[in-house]
Amino acid sequence: MQSVEYAVVGGGAMGAATAWNLARRGAEAVLLEADELASGASGGPGRRGVRAGGRDLRELPLTRRALELWPELDAALGAPTGYRRNGLLNLYDVEIAGLSGWQSLPARAQAQQAAGIPCTIVDRERLDEMQPGLAEDIRYALFTPDDGTADHPATTRAFAKAAVGLGARVLEHTAVTGLAAHADGAVTLHLAEGEHLRATRGVILAANRSTPRLLADAFGMSLPLWEKATQITFLAPPPGFSLDHQLGHTRRSLSIKTTDEGHVMLSGGRPGGWDPATAVGTPDPDVLRTALADVAATLPALAGAEVLAVDNSRADTSTIDLIPVIDRVPGAARVFVGTGWSGHGFALTPAVGEALATWALDGERPDTLRPFTFARLGVV
């Protein structure tokens, strides 16, 4: 049986970032991926949001750290992540109960600023300067200037390549089928080819779809997650159209970005069809119609824009409160979990990788990870 100090399961962005952070602190690490790097939720077309705006308040300290790290990642990893900072405008139109109403704006701005996230309230006059062409009923926005986007697969591969450069191993097409924790704290990983790997200091389960099964089989834990494949639509913008910032809409499930090719990318969390058994996604025409109606109601110039592609080929896992699970398995102190990213975990990648590695190496949970427990979901 081969042995290693740390085994990281899951070759997505979180797993690769954790492996790199372990390796840069001198630990022996191996990253195990059942398929290929970025073949799951960390893959797919388009750009992903690197945002603090509109997040759950429990995520803001972790997000603040991530936003400190993102601008330096290309240099630190020695490879491009595609990161660029263009700011996020979260749009408000009508006043309704709850956080979607514009009267909540001062409270939201105060909470974000208190967490170290710069933001300003923008009125309609200023909005017309920042993003011409918005629908007339939009009254305000919360502008988070440090938000941006990056390339999800490129970031994942950059972390993995940098980890290898520091001595870590990356094993693709190496599925983990089971775990066994031992009295001495070591953990044996059972691999699909009948081989075994002994992790002497820790295991980090960073795989989205397989983590619940591994926890159930090894520890009898029922982790309340479900799979969803967010549907993404790509449009050809009309001549002269420009998008100067990312746009979000607090009342509609809508996120609008520009791709490297100049196309308009619509997302926002609505899932298309997904079969967990076959891991195959099927675009939902009703979701497409809703997305097109929402973007036309937000940016009238995009009404009738040509649909270039619809994609929901990559599934993520979600929790009931839409924040991740980042915790240590009860009774198995050297098994750590990072999953349940709920469609918006990518922005947190640099900070989560750093914090998980710190916890595994030093034995003390970083303060930024304290909200993301099993216990909050009824798992003990």
ZALOGU-508831 format. One record per residue (C-alpha): residue in three letters; chain; y, z, x. Coordinates in nm, 3 decimals. Example, Ala and Ser with C-alpha at 12.3 -4.5 7.8 and 13.67 -1.06 7.14 Angstrom:
BEGIN
+-----+-------+---------+---------+---------+
: res : chain :      yy :      zz :      xx :
+-----+-------+---------+---------+---------+
: ALA :     A :  -0.450 :   0.780 :   1.230 :
: SER :     A :  -0.106 :   0.714 :   1.367 :
+-----+-------+---------+---------+---------+
***
This chain:
BEGIN
+-----+-------+---------+---------+---------+
: res : chain :      yy :      zz :      xx :
+-----+-------+---------+---------+---------+
: MET :     A :   0.000 :   0.000 :   0.000 :
: GLN :     A :   0.341 :  -0.097 :   0.132 :
: SER :     A :   0.621 :   0.158 :   0.116 :
: VAL :     A :   0.998 :   0.147 :   0.105 :
: GLU :     A :   1.265 :   0.410 :   0.062 :
: TYR :     A :   1.424 :   0.258 :  -0.248 :
: ALA :     A :   1.303 :  -0.003 :  -0.495 :
: VAL :     A :   1.549 :  -0.168 :  -0.732 :
: VAL :     A :   1.393 :  -0.343 :  -1.033 :
: GLY :     A :   1.589 :  -0.631 :  -1.182 :
: GLY :     A :   1.758 :  -0.917 :  -0.997 :
: GLY :     A :   2.071 :  -0.933 :  -1.208 :
: ALA :     A :   2.420 :  -0.834 :  -1.106 :
: MET :     A :   2.363 :  -0.459 :  -1.141 :
: GLY :     A :   2.039 :  -0.458 :  -0.946 :
: ALA :     A :   2.178 :  -0.675 :  -0.668 :
: ALA :     A :   2.495 :  -0.464 :  -0.642 :
: THR :     A :   2.290 :  -0.144 :  -0.622 :
: ALA :     A :   2.063 :  -0.288 :  -0.353 :
: TRP :     A :   2.367 :  -0.392 :  -0.149 :
: ASN :     A :   2.525 :  -0.051 :  -0.177 :
: LEU :     A :   2.201 :   0.117 :  -0.069 :
: ALA :     A :   2.167 :  -0.117 :   0.228 :
: ARG :     A :   2.528 :  -0.077 :   0.341 :
: ARG :     A :   2.469 :   0.295 :   0.368 :
: GLY :     A :   2.167 :   0.239 :   0.590 :
: ALA :     A :   1.889 :   0.287 :   0.336 :
: GLU :     A :   1.576 :   0.074 :   0.327 :
: ALA :     A :   1.580 :  -0.115 :  -0.004 :
: VAL :     A :   1.385 :  -0.387 :  -0.180 :
: LEU :     A :   1.508 :  -0.576 :  -0.487 :
: LEU :     A :   1.232 :  -0.695 :  -0.723 :
: GLU :     A :   1.287 :  -0.973 :  -0.977 :
: ALA :     A :   1.019 :  -1.102 :  -1.215 :
: ASP :     A :   1.170 :  -1.451 :  -1.224 :
: GLU :     A :   1.465 :  -1.564 :  -1.008 :
: LEU :     A :   1.795 :  -1.399 :  -0.930 :
: ALA :     A :   2.040 :  -1.424 :  -1.222 :
: SER :     A :   1.771 :  -1.567 :  -1.450 :
: GLY :     A :   1.847 :  -1.325 :  -1.734 :
: ALA :     A :   2.173 :  -1.192 :  -1.876 :
: SER :     A :   2.342 :  -1.239 :  -1.536 :
: GLY :     A :   2.299 :  -1.615 :  -1.562 :
: GLY :     A :   2.422 :  -1.881 :  -1.799 :
: PRO :     A :   2.727 :  -2.107 :  -1.814 :
: GLY :     A :   3.096 :  -2.030 :  -1.817 :
: ARG :     A :   3.291 :  -1.731 :  -1.690 :
: ARG :     A :   3.256 :  -1.362 :  -1.774 :
: GLY :     A :   3.533 :  -1.116 :  -1.842 :
: VAL :     A :   3.635 :  -0.856 :  -1.585 :
: ARG :     A :   3.832 :  -0.642 :  -1.825 :
: ALA :     A :   3.952 :  -0.291 :  -1.890 :
: GLY :     A :   4.151 :  -0.379 :  -2.201 :
: GLY :     A :   3.996 :  -0.266 :  -2.527 :
: ARG :     A :   3.712 :  -0.069 :  -2.370 :
: ASP :     A :   3.555 :   0.251 :  -2.491 :
: LEU :     A :   3.755 :   0.535 :  -2.337 :
: ARG :     A :   3.441 :   0.675 :  -2.171 :
: GLU :     A :   3.415 :   0.359 :  -1.961 :
: LEU :     A :   3.772 :   0.360 :  -1.833 :
: PRO :     A :   3.724 :   0.570 :  -1.514 :
: LEU :     A :   3.434 :   0.345 :  -1.412 :
: THR :     A :   3.636 :   0.037 :  -1.502 :
: ARG :     A :   3.934 :   0.155 :  -1.298 :
: ARG :     A :   3.712 :   0.183 :  -0.991 :
: ALA :     A :   3.564 :  -0.161 :  -1.059 :
: LEU :     A :   3.910 :  -0.317 :  -1.079 :
: GLU :     A :   3.991 :  -0.165 :  -0.740 :
: LEU :     A :   3.680 :  -0.325 :  -0.589 :
: TRP :     A :   3.681 :  -0.671 :  -0.746 :
: PRO :     A :   3.971 :  -0.823 :  -0.545 :
: GLU :     A :   3.799 :  -0.734 :  -0.216 :
: LEU :     A :   3.445 :  -0.843 :  -0.308 :
: ASP :     A :   3.454 :  -1.196 :  -0.167 :
: ALA :     A :   3.551 :  -1.063 :   0.175 :
: ALA :     A :   3.310 :  -0.770 :   0.160 :
: LEU :     A :   3.013 :  -0.983 :   0.054 :
: GLY :     A :   3.097 :  -1.288 :   0.262 :
: ALA :     A :   3.045 :  -1.517 :  -0.037 :
: PRO :     A :   3.253 :  -1.623 :  -0.339 :
: THR :     A :   3.226 :  -1.444 :  -0.672 :
: GLY :     A :   3.470 :  -1.676 :  -0.848 :
: TYR :     A :   3.690 :  -1.380 :  -0.930 :
: ARG :     A :   4.042 :  -1.446 :  -1.049 :
: ARG :     A :   4.293 :  -1.218 :  -1.215 :
: ASN :     A :   4.496 :  -1.367 :  -1.502 :
: GLY :     A :   4.545 :  -1.077 :  -1.744 :
: LEU :     A :   4.417 :  -1.012 :  -2.096 :
: LEU :     A :   4.615 :  -1.028 :  -2.418 :
: ASN :     A :   4.444 :  -0.837 :  -2.701 :
: LEU :     A :   4.601 :  -0.970 :  -3.020 :
: TYR :     A :   4.695 :  -0.777 :  -3.333 :
: ASP :     A :   4.788 :  -0.938 :  -3.665 :
: VAL :     A :   4.762 :  -0.730 :  -3.985 :
: GLU :     A :   4.770 :  -0.354 :  -4.012 :
: ILE :     A :   4.434 :  -0.216 :  -4.127 :
: ALA :     A :   4.263 :   0.118 :  -4.091 :
: GLY :     A :   4.114 :   0.202 :  -3.755 :
: LEU :     A :   4.162 :   0.067 :  -3.405 :
: SER :     A :   4.206 :  -0.294 :  -3.518 :
: GLY :     A :   4.548 :  -0.220 :  -3.665 :
: TRP :     A :   4.867 :  -0.266 :  -3.469 :
: GLN :     A :   4.985 :   0.088 :  -3.547 :
: SER :     A :   4.713 :   0.215 :  -3.311 :
: LEU :     A :   4.873 :   0.028 :  -3.020 :
: PRO :     A :   5.083 :   0.312 :  -2.875 :
: ALA :     A :   4.782 :   0.544 :  -2.875 :
: ARG :     A :   4.561 :   0.282 :  -2.711 :
: ALA :     A :   4.824 :   0.206 :  -2.447 :
: GLN :     A :   4.872 :   0.576 :  -2.371 :
: ALA :     A :   4.497 :   0.632 :  -2.330 :
: GLN :     A :   4.453 :   0.333 :  -2.099 :
: GLN :     A :   4.754 :   0.426 :  -1.890 :
: ALA :     A :   4.635 :   0.786 :  -1.861 :
: ALA :     A :   4.308 :   0.652 :  -1.721 :
: GLY :     A :   4.496 :   0.453 :  -1.457 :
: ILE :     A :   4.474 :   0.116 :  -1.635 :
: PRO :     A :   4.816 :  -0.060 :  -1.638 :
: CYS :     A :   4.905 :  -0.211 :  -1.975 :
: THR :     A :   5.209 :  -0.292 :  -2.189 :
: ILE :     A :   5.272 :  -0.355 :  -2.558 :
: VAL :     A :   5.401 :  -0.708 :  -2.615 :
: ASP :     A :   5.602 :  -0.804 :  -2.925 :
: ARG :     A :   5.604 :  -1.146 :  -3.087 :
: GLU :     A :   5.905 :  -1.277 :  -2.899 :
: ARG :     A :   5.745 :  -1.198 :  -2.564 :
: LEU :     A :   5.409 :  -1.332 :  -2.686 :
: ASP :     A :   5.563 :  -1.672 :  -2.752 :
: GLU :     A :   5.667 :  -1.685 :  -2.386 :
: MET :     A :   5.332 :  -1.564 :  -2.249 :
: GLN :     A :   5.106 :  -1.776 :  -2.471 :
: PRO :     A :   5.275 :  -2.046 :  -2.677 :
: GLY :     A :   5.100 :  -2.173 :  -2.987 :
: LEU :     A :   4.961 :  -1.851 :  -3.134 :
: ALA :     A :   4.928 :  -1.831 :  -3.513 :
: GLU :     A :   5.234 :  -1.704 :  -3.698 :
: ASP :     A :   5.062 :  -1.393 :  -3.837 :
: ILE :     A :   4.996 :  -1.246 :  -3.491 :
: ARG :     A :   5.254 :  -0.972 :  -3.439 :
: TYR :     A :   5.170 :  -0.782 :  -3.121 :
: ALA :     A :   4.939 :  -0.774 :  -2.821 :
: LEU :     A :   4.829 :  -0.522 :  -2.564 :
: PHE :     A :   4.856 :  -0.686 :  -2.223 :
: THR :     A :   4.631 :  -0.562 :  -1.945 :
: PRO :     A :   4.758 :  -0.751 :  -1.637 :
: ASP :     A :   4.479 :  -0.655 :  -1.394 :
: ASP :     A :   4.202 :  -0.804 :  -1.608 :
: GLY :     A :   4.039 :  -1.130 :  -1.506 :
: THR :     A :   3.718 :  -1.332 :  -1.498 :
: ALA :     A :   3.443 :  -1.414 :  -1.248 :
: ASP :     A :   3.127 :  -1.620 :  -1.212 :
: HIS :     A :   2.829 :  -1.407 :  -1.317 :
: PRO :     A :   2.547 :  -1.594 :  -1.135 :
: ALA :     A :   2.759 :  -1.645 :  -0.821 :
: THR :     A :   2.844 :  -1.276 :  -0.810 :
: THR :     A :   2.478 :  -1.179 :  -0.847 :
: ARG :     A :   2.369 :  -1.409 :  -0.565 :
: ALA :     A :   2.655 :  -1.296 :  -0.343 :
: PHE :     A :   2.547 :  -0.931 :  -0.376 :
: ALA :     A :   2.184 :  -1.021 :  -0.309 :
: LYS :     A :   2.266 :  -1.235 :  -0.005 :
: ALA :     A :   2.486 :  -0.963 :   0.140 :
: ALA :     A :   2.211 :  -0.706 :   0.082 :
: VAL :     A :   1.965 :  -0.921 :   0.274 :
: GLY :     A :   2.220 :  -0.951 :   0.553 :
: LEU :     A :   2.212 :  -0.572 :   0.582 :
: GLY :     A :   1.836 :  -0.555 :   0.599 :
: ALA :     A :   1.731 :  -0.532 :   0.234 :
: ARG :     A :   1.449 :  -0.747 :   0.100 :
: VAL :     A :   1.471 :  -0.958 :  -0.216 :
: LEU :     A :   1.139 :  -1.045 :  -0.380 :
: GLU :     A :   1.168 :  -1.304 :  -0.656 :
: HIS :     A :   0.877 :  -1.389 :  -0.888 :
: THR :     A :   0.756 :  -1.032 :  -0.841 :
: ALA :     A :   0.717 :  -0.859 :  -1.175 :
: VAL :     A :   0.683 :  -0.483 :  -1.203 :
: THR :     A :   0.420 :  -0.402 :  -1.464 :
: GLY :     A :   0.414 :  -0.023 :  -1.441 :
: LEU :     A :   0.531 :   0.293 :  -1.267 :
: ALA :     A :   0.365 :   0.618 :  -1.165 :
: ALA :     A :   0.565 :   0.920 :  -1.046 :
: HIS :     A :   0.397 :   1.162 :  -0.804 :
: ALA :     A :   0.436 :   1.533 :  -0.739 :
: ASP :     A :   0.600 :   1.470 :  -0.401 :
: GLY :     A :   0.876 :   1.269 :  -0.571 :
: ALA :     A :   0.752 :   0.929 :  -0.462 :
: VAL :     A :   0.698 :   0.656 :  -0.721 :
: THR :     A :   0.433 :   0.385 :  -0.716 :
: LEU :     A :   0.529 :   0.048 :  -0.864 :
: HIS :     A :   0.245 :  -0.166 :  -0.996 :
: LEU :     A :   0.310 :  -0.536 :  -0.944 :
: ALA :     A :   0.184 :  -0.827 :  -1.149 :
: GLU :     A :  -0.038 :  -0.964 :  -0.870 :
: GLY :     A :  -0.234 :  -0.641 :  -0.849 :
: GLU :     A :  -0.038 :  -0.511 :  -0.553 :
: HIS :     A :   0.139 :  -0.177 :  -0.531 :
: LEU :     A :   0.462 :  -0.061 :  -0.372 :
: ARG :     A :   0.543 :   0.302 :  -0.296 :
: ALA :     A :   0.910 :   0.403 :  -0.319 :
: THR :     A :   0.945 :   0.724 :  -0.122 :
: ARG :     A :   1.305 :   0.815 :  -0.213 :
: GLY :     A :   1.384 :   0.649 :  -0.541 :
: VAL :     A :   1.348 :   0.372 :  -0.798 :
: ILE :     A :   1.641 :   0.220 :  -0.985 :
: LEU :     A :   1.548 :   0.038 :  -1.307 :
: ALA :     A :   1.828 :  -0.215 :  -1.354 :
: ALA :     A :   1.638 :  -0.475 :  -1.556 :
: ASN :     A :   1.777 :  -0.527 :  -1.905 :
: ARG :     A :   1.479 :  -0.643 :  -2.107 :
: SER :     A :   1.186 :  -0.478 :  -1.928 :
: THR :     A :   1.332 :  -0.130 :  -1.871 :
: PRO :     A :   1.248 :   0.006 :  -2.220 :
: ARG :     A :   0.885 :  -0.105 :  -2.184 :
: LEU :     A :   0.850 :   0.045 :  -1.836 :
: LEU :     A :   0.994 :   0.376 :  -1.953 :
: ALA :     A :   0.769 :   0.385 :  -2.259 :
: ASP :     A :   0.453 :   0.305 :  -2.064 :
: ALA :     A :   0.519 :   0.537 :  -1.770 :
: PHE :     A :   0.696 :   0.832 :  -1.930 :
: GLY :     A :   0.645 :   0.801 :  -2.305 :
: MET :     A :   1.018 :   0.752 :  -2.357 :
: SER :     A :   1.150 :   0.559 :  -2.653 :
: LEU :     A :   1.481 :   0.410 :  -2.547 :
: PRO :     A :   1.676 :   0.295 :  -2.857 :
: LEU :     A :   1.792 :  -0.047 :  -2.740 :
: TRP :     A :   1.772 :  -0.388 :  -2.898 :
: GLU :     A :   1.800 :  -0.737 :  -2.759 :
: LYS :     A :   2.068 :  -0.986 :  -2.855 :
: ALA :     A :   2.179 :  -1.320 :  -2.717 :
: THR :     A :   2.554 :  -1.364 :  -2.754 :
: GLN :     A :   2.641 :  -1.713 :  -2.870 :
: ILE :     A :   2.896 :  -1.896 :  -2.655 :
: THR :     A :   3.079 :  -2.213 :  -2.758 :
: PHE :     A :   3.258 :  -2.460 :  -2.531 :
: LEU :     A :   3.539 :  -2.677 :  -2.664 :
: ALA :     A :   3.732 :  -2.974 :  -2.526 :
: PRO :     A :   4.100 :  -2.874 :  -2.558 :
: PRO :     A :   4.353 :  -3.130 :  -2.686 :
: PRO :     A :   4.591 :  -3.296 :  -2.439 :
: GLY :     A :   4.865 :  -3.062 :  -2.323 :
: PHE :     A :   4.687 :  -2.745 :  -2.428 :
: SER :     A :   4.696 :  -2.458 :  -2.180 :
: LEU :     A :   4.564 :  -2.104 :  -2.185 :
: ASP :     A :   4.768 :  -1.885 :  -1.954 :
: HIS :     A :   4.569 :  -1.564 :  -2.005 :
: GLN :     A :   4.243 :  -1.446 :  -2.151 :
: LEU :     A :   4.276 :  -1.376 :  -2.522 :
: GLY :     A :   4.098 :  -1.121 :  -2.735 :
: HIS :     A :   4.142 :  -1.046 :  -3.102 :
: THR :     A :   4.104 :  -0.692 :  -3.227 :
: ARG :     A :   4.013 :  -0.788 :  -3.585 :
: ARG :     A :   3.798 :  -1.091 :  -3.508 :
: SER :     A :   3.495 :  -1.099 :  -3.279 :
: LEU :     A :   3.668 :  -1.346 :  -3.051 :
: SER :     A :   3.723 :  -1.382 :  -2.679 :
: ILE :     A :   3.888 :  -1.698 :  -2.543 :
: LYS :     A :   3.878 :  -1.805 :  -2.178 :
: THR :     A :   3.920 :  -2.121 :  -1.973 :
: THR :     A :   3.630 :  -2.246 :  -1.762 :
: ASP :     A :   3.656 :  -2.396 :  -1.415 :
: GLU :     A :   3.620 :  -2.740 :  -1.576 :
: GLY :     A :   3.920 :  -2.680 :  -1.802 :
: HIS :     A :   3.714 :  -2.630 :  -2.118 :
: VAL :     A :   3.781 :  -2.352 :  -2.368 :
: MET :     A :   3.506 :  -2.089 :  -2.385 :
: LEU :     A :   3.460 :  -1.887 :  -2.705 :
: SER :     A :   3.256 :  -1.569 :  -2.712 :
: GLY :     A :   3.314 :  -1.223 :  -2.850 :
: GLY :     A :   2.975 :  -1.068 :  -2.911 :
: ARG :     A :   2.833 :  -1.247 :  -3.215 :
: PRO :     A :   2.464 :  -1.313 :  -3.150 :
: GLY :     A :   2.274 :  -1.629 :  -3.221 :
: GLY :     A :   1.904 :  -1.640 :  -3.294 :
: TRP :     A :   1.678 :  -1.471 :  -3.040 :
: ASP :     A :   1.299 :  -1.428 :  -3.024 :
: PRO :     A :   1.213 :  -1.132 :  -2.796 :
: ALA :     A :   0.849 :  -1.240 :  -2.775 :
: THR :     A :   0.923 :  -1.584 :  -2.632 :
: ALA :     A :   1.266 :  -1.505 :  -2.482 :
: VAL :     A :   1.405 :  -1.817 :  -2.649 :
: GLY :     A :   1.747 :  -1.833 :  -2.811 :
: THR :     A :   1.842 :  -2.063 :  -3.099 :
: PRO :     A :   2.210 :  -2.133 :  -3.176 :
: ASP :     A :   2.311 :  -2.016 :  -3.522 :
: PRO :     A :   2.525 :  -2.270 :  -3.713 :
: ASP :     A :   2.688 :  -1.995 :  -3.922 :
: VAL :     A :   2.802 :  -1.817 :  -3.606 :
: LEU :     A :   2.940 :  -2.146 :  -3.475 :
: ARG :     A :   3.134 :  -2.208 :  -3.797 :
: THR :     A :   3.278 :  -1.856 :  -3.786 :
: ALA :     A :   3.381 :  -1.892 :  -3.420 :
: LEU :     A :   3.553 :  -2.224 :  -3.490 :
: ALA :     A :   3.735 :  -2.081 :  -3.790 :
: ASP :     A :   3.846 :  -1.776 :  -3.590 :
: VAL :     A :   3.981 :  -1.977 :  -3.299 :
: ALA :     A :   4.163 :  -2.217 :  -3.534 :
: ALA :     A :   4.322 :  -1.920 :  -3.710 :
: THR :     A :   4.431 :  -1.778 :  -3.374 :
: LEU :     A :   4.531 :  -2.095 :  -3.186 :
: PRO :     A :   4.594 :  -2.370 :  -3.445 :
: ALA :     A :   4.602 :  -2.637 :  -3.172 :
: LEU :     A :   4.225 :  -2.587 :  -3.131 :
: ALA :     A :   4.147 :  -2.663 :  -3.495 :
: GLY :     A :   3.906 :  -2.956 :  -3.496 :
: ALA :     A :   3.852 :  -2.947 :  -3.119 :
: GLU :     A :   3.536 :  -3.119 :  -3.002 :
: VAL :     A :   3.240 :  -2.887 :  -2.953 :
: LEU :     A :   3.092 :  -2.965 :  -2.612 :
: ALA :     A :   2.807 :  -2.714 :  -2.603 :
: VAL :     A :   2.668 :  -2.404 :  -2.771 :
: ASP :     A :   2.460 :  -2.159 :  -2.568 :
: ASN :     A :   2.275 :  -1.838 :  -2.646 :
: SER :     A :   1.997 :  -1.865 :  -2.390 :
: ARG :     A :   2.052 :  -1.525 :  -2.223 :
: ALA :     A :   1.976 :  -1.192 :  -2.390 :
: ASP :     A :   2.134 :  -0.858 :  -2.317 :
: THR :     A :   2.038 :  -0.514 :  -2.447 :
: SER :     A :   2.264 :  -0.302 :  -2.664 :
: THR :     A :   2.301 :   0.065 :  -2.750 :
: ILE :     A :   2.419 :   0.205 :  -3.082 :
: ASP :     A :   2.753 :   0.318 :  -2.935 :
: LEU :     A :   2.791 :   0.002 :  -2.724 :
: ILE :     A :   2.818 :   0.175 :  -2.388 :
: PRO :     A :   2.541 :   0.165 :  -2.126 :
: VAL :     A :   2.267 :   0.408 :  -2.033 :
: ILE :     A :   2.301 :   0.518 :  -1.669 :
: ASP :     A :   2.090 :   0.826 :  -1.612 :
: ARG :     A :   1.795 :   0.987 :  -1.436 :
: VAL :     A :   1.459 :   1.003 :  -1.613 :
: PRO :     A :   1.378 :   1.358 :  -1.732 :
: GLY :     A :   1.089 :   1.495 :  -1.531 :
: ALA :     A :   1.110 :   1.214 :  -1.275 :
: ALA :     A :   1.413 :   1.302 :  -1.066 :
: ARG :     A :   1.388 :   0.996 :  -0.843 :
: VAL :     A :   1.375 :   0.736 :  -1.119 :
: PHE :     A :   1.721 :   0.614 :  -1.220 :
: VAL :     A :   1.810 :   0.380 :  -1.505 :
: GLY :     A :   2.100 :   0.142 :  -1.559 :
: THR :     A :   2.066 :  -0.069 :  -1.874 :
: GLY :     A :   2.202 :  -0.129 :  -2.224 :
: TRP :     A :   2.514 :  -0.314 :  -2.110 :
: SER :     A :   2.591 :  -0.429 :  -2.466 :
: GLY :     A :   2.736 :  -0.762 :  -2.362 :
: HIS :     A :   3.024 :  -0.633 :  -2.152 :
: GLY :     A :   2.872 :  -0.464 :  -1.848 :
: PHE :     A :   2.947 :  -0.736 :  -1.594 :
: ALA :     A :   3.301 :  -0.610 :  -1.523 :
: LEU :     A :   3.156 :  -0.273 :  -1.420 :
: THR :     A :   2.915 :  -0.419 :  -1.164 :
: PRO :     A :   3.086 :  -0.316 :  -0.836 :
: ALA :     A :   3.152 :   0.038 :  -0.955 :
: VAL :     A :   2.808 :   0.090 :  -1.112 :
: GLY :     A :   2.629 :  -0.038 :  -0.801 :
: GLU :     A :   2.834 :   0.195 :  -0.585 :
: ALA :     A :   2.785 :   0.499 :  -0.812 :
: LEU :     A :   2.412 :   0.448 :  -0.870 :
: ALA :     A :   2.348 :   0.413 :  -0.497 :
: THR :     A :   2.554 :   0.725 :  -0.430 :
: TRP :     A :   2.356 :   0.923 :  -0.687 :
: ALA :     A :   2.022 :   0.804 :  -0.550 :
: LEU :     A :   2.120 :   0.876 :  -0.191 :
: ASP :     A :   2.312 :   1.203 :  -0.229 :
: GLY :     A :   2.137 :   1.354 :  -0.531 :
: GLU :     A :   2.452 :   1.436 :  -0.727 :
: ARG :     A :   2.565 :   1.243 :  -1.031 :
: PRO :     A :   2.912 :   1.087 :  -0.977 :
: ASP :     A :   3.169 :   1.192 :  -1.236 :
: THR :     A :   3.218 :   0.831 :  -1.347 :
: LEU :     A :   2.857 :   0.822 :  -1.472 :
: ARG :     A :   2.856 :   1.146 :  -1.671 :
: PRO :     A :   2.918 :   0.992 :  -2.017 :
: PHE :     A :   2.620 :   0.753 :  -2.006 :
: THR :     A :   2.330 :   0.989 :  -2.067 :
: PHE :     A :   1.996 :   0.951 :  -2.245 :
: ALA :     A :   2.075 :   1.269 :  -2.440 :
: ARG :     A :   2.367 :   1.115 :  -2.631 :
: LEU :     A :   2.116 :   0.871 :  -2.788 :
: GLY :     A :   1.870 :   1.146 :  -2.881 :
: VAL :     A :   1.644 :   1.079 :  -2.582 :
: VAL :     A :   1.543 :   1.399 :  -2.399 :
+-----+-------+---------+---------+---------+
***
